[in-house]
Amino acid sequence: MRFVASPATPADLPAACRLLASHRTAPDREEAALRYRDLLTSGEFDPAGLFVARDESGELRGAVLVQALPGALGLAWPPRVEPGRGRQAVEDALVSAACGWLQSRGVNVCQSFAPDADRDAMAPLARHGFRLVTQLAYLRREIDPERDSHSPGGFALTFDRIGPNGRDAFGETLLATYDGSLDCPEAAGTRTPDEMLDGFRGPLSLRAGWYLAHHRGEPVGVVLFDPGTEPGALELTYLGLVPAARGRGWGSELVRFAVHRTAADGHHALTLSVDVRNAPALRVYERHGFRAYDRRDVYLAELAPPG
């Protein structure tokens, strides 16, 4: 039997969203389907990245969702397919169409994240070049506004919030922190430095705060926050030191500042994710009160540009 994958039409949306949530158990399944639909109709997700597959009779047999992100990055969810004959062919048709769309959007490196329990569902992506590279540990620290807003002894570093005129120095320092980083270095892939910076660019008004750390006037590190996924929580998107600044205990200084800033801004929790191979960072976070609450596999694929 032949299966054809194509972009989903508005009429396909309800059934496609139910397929995307079909692996969940009731009652979470319906809630997840509605959440996908809201994301795709609100503009938070690009509906052009939703693909469906039909059999020769026109019956909908599967769906897959991918997104093109700034910085030549992409994000993929595993395809979800109705049980029955030709299941693998449906999966392959969906992933092939989705990867072609990502390539046409300039994506060089695509990521996919999955809990251990969903590892079998990643097989269709693995057949198309996605490889398991590591796991991310998701950490959380509850914030005590009274205690954590104070910084006894102050900071050895100074922190400047970055505005439109500070991006050049910030960008140069950010790129320098990637040198020798233990946090998923494979994600750099074939991306250029400009593309990597593009992944962090965007309206500053949408960011919760970007800070450039200095020591005696020299930029030595960065701290980046984004709004969290829950009300009152903040996400520590990234922090890093340039190679010459490592080994001085300043990683702990960046984390202390992150906790202080979160409390001072009135948030009740700080969350982050870190590569499980990054043992030094995990030790620092644990020392500052962060605790793990989840782990996710990280799959990456380098997508060749369309020929």
Secondary structure, DSSP 8 states (H G I E B T S, - for coil): ---EEEE--GGGHHHHHHHHTTTS-TTHHHHHHHHHHHHHHHSSS-GGGEEEEE-TT--EEEEEEEEEETTTEEEE---EE-SSTTHHHHHHHHHHHHHHHHHHTT--EEEEEE-GGGGGGGHHHHTTT-EEEEEEEEEEEE--HHHHT--TT--SSEEEE--GGGHHHHHHHHHHHTTT--S-GGGGTT--HHHHHHTT-S-GGGSSEEEEEEETTEEEEEEEEEE-SSTTEEEEEEEEE-GGGTTSSHHHHHHHHHHHHHHHTT-SEEEEEEETT-HHHHHHHHHTT-EEEEEEEEEEEE-----
